């Protein structure tokens, strides 16, 4: 039997500090983070992976690129999800976190012709806020 080694994807991560946690509803929290790296960039519609205890999970960015170096995320409290429980606990304690570079291709084209007659429909899931 041939053994194939598992490839490990280890993207660059960026340090973030927790600025603010605000309850939007009983089960959704707005988390405002501050990036330490001024060169970070993203496009509206992209997501990052927030890394907790070496475990990354994807979260959509809820803020606009004009708000950098701050990033906002809408995080649903899920008592049956150990990752989000751990993440929100670390955020409440203002423990530093890491995120990956922005990913994803679901974003509005930067250079859209002004005479276009195309209609755009974006369908999302998750909290229903971003």
C-alpha positions as CSV (number, residue, x, y, z in Angstrom):
1,X,0.0,0.0,0.0
2,X,1.3,3.4,-0.9
3,X,1.1,6.2,1.7
4,X,0.5,9.7,0.3
5,X,1.5,12.5,2.7
6,X,-1.2,15.0,3.5
7,X,-0.4,18.5,2.2
8,X,-0.5,21.1,4.9
9,X,-1.7,24.6,3.8
10,X,-0.2,27.2,6.0
11,X,-1.1,30.7,4.7
12,X,0.5,33.8,6.0
13,X,-1.3,35.2,9.0
14,X,-1.8,38.7,10.3
15,X,-2.0,39.8,13.9
16,X,-5.2,41.5,15.0
17,X,-6.3,43.0,18.3
18,X,-9.9,43.1,19.6
19,X,-11.2,46.7,19.7
20,X,-14.9,46.2,20.4
21,X,-17.6,43.6,20.8
22,X,-21.2,44.7,20.4
23,X,-24.3,42.5,20.7
24,X,-26.5,43.1,17.6
25,X,-29.1,40.5,18.6
26,X,-29.3,37.9,21.3
27,X,-27.1,35.6,19.2
28,X,-25.1,37.8,16.9
29,X,-22.0,39.8,18.0
30,X,-20.3,42.5,16.0
31,X,-16.5,42.1,16.5
32,X,-14.4,45.0,15.5
33,X,-10.7,44.1,15.1
34,X,-7.6,46.2,14.3
35,X,-4.9,45.0,12.0
36,X,-1.3,45.5,13.0
37,X,-0.1,45.4,9.3
38,X,-0.8,48.6,7.4
39,X,-0.3,46.8,4.0
40,X,-3.3,44.6,4.4
41,X,-6.0,45.0,1.8
42,X,-9.2,43.3,0.7
43,X,-12.3,43.8,-1.6
44,X,-15.8,44.0,-0.4
45,X,-17.4,40.5,-0.5
46,X,-14.2,38.7,0.5
47,X,-13.7,36.6,3.6
48,X,-10.8,35.7,6.0
49,X,-10.0,32.7,8.1
50,X,-9.8,33.6,11.8
51,X,-7.3,31.3,13.5
52,X,-8.0,30.1,17.0
53,X,-5.6,27.5,18.6
54,X,-4.1,26.8,15.1
55,X,-7.6,26.0,13.7
56,X,-8.8,28.4,10.9
57,X,-12.5,29.1,10.2
58,X,-13.9,31.3,7.4
59,X,-15.8,34.5,8.3
60,X,-17.1,37.1,5.9
61,X,-15.8,40.6,6.3
62,X,-18.7,42.9,7.2
63,X,-16.8,46.2,6.9
64,X,-15.7,48.1,3.8
65,X,-12.1,48.5,2.7
66,X,-12.3,52.2,3.5
67,X,-12.4,51.3,7.2
68,X,-9.0,49.7,7.3
69,X,-7.0,49.1,9.5
70,X,-10.2,48.0,11.2
71,X,-12.2,45.0,10.2
72,X,-15.7,44.0,11.3
73,X,-17.3,40.6,11.5
74,X,-20.7,39.4,12.5
75,X,-20.4,36.2,14.6
76,X,-23.3,34.1,15.6
77,X,-23.2,32.6,19.1
78,X,-23.6,28.9,18.7
79,X,-23.5,27.0,22.0
80,X,-23.2,23.7,20.2
81,X,-20.1,24.9,18.2
82,X,-16.9,24.7,20.2
83,X,-15.0,26.9,17.8
84,X,-17.3,29.9,18.0
85,X,-17.6,29.5,21.8
86,X,-13.8,29.5,22.1
87,X,-13.5,32.4,19.6
88,X,-16.0,34.6,21.5
89,X,-14.3,33.8,24.8
90,X,-10.9,34.8,23.5
91,X,-12.4,38.0,22.0
92,X,-14.1,38.9,25.3
93,X,-10.8,38.5,27.1
94,X,-9.2,40.8,24.3
95,X,-6.7,38.1,23.5
96,X,-4.8,38.7,20.3
97,X,-5.9,36.7,17.3
98,X,-4.6,36.0,13.8
99,X,-6.3,36.1,10.4
100,X,-5.4,35.0,6.9
101,X,-5.2,37.3,3.9
102,X,-8.6,38.0,2.3
103,X,-9.9,35.3,0.0
104,X,-12.8,34.7,-2.3
105,X,-14.0,36.0,-5.6
106,X,-17.6,37.1,-4.7
107,X,-17.1,40.8,-5.1
108,X,-18.4,43.7,-7.2
109,X,-16.0,44.4,-10.2
110,X,-13.9,47.4,-9.6
111,X,-14.2,48.7,-13.2
112,X,-17.7,48.3,-14.2
113,X,-18.7,50.2,-17.4
114,X,-21.1,53.1,-16.6
115,X,-23.3,52.2,-19.5
116,X,-23.8,48.6,-18.4
117,X,-27.4,47.3,-18.1
118,X,-26.5,44.2,-16.2
119,X,-28.3,43.5,-13.0
120,X,-26.5,41.9,-10.0
121,X,-27.9,39.5,-7.5
122,X,-25.9,38.4,-4.5
123,X,-27.2,35.6,-2.3
124,X,-25.6,35.1,1.1
125,X,-26.0,32.9,4.2
126,X,-24.9,33.0,7.8
127,X,-26.0,35.8,10.1
128,X,-28.0,37.7,7.5
129,X,-26.2,41.0,8.5
130,X,-23.2,41.3,6.2
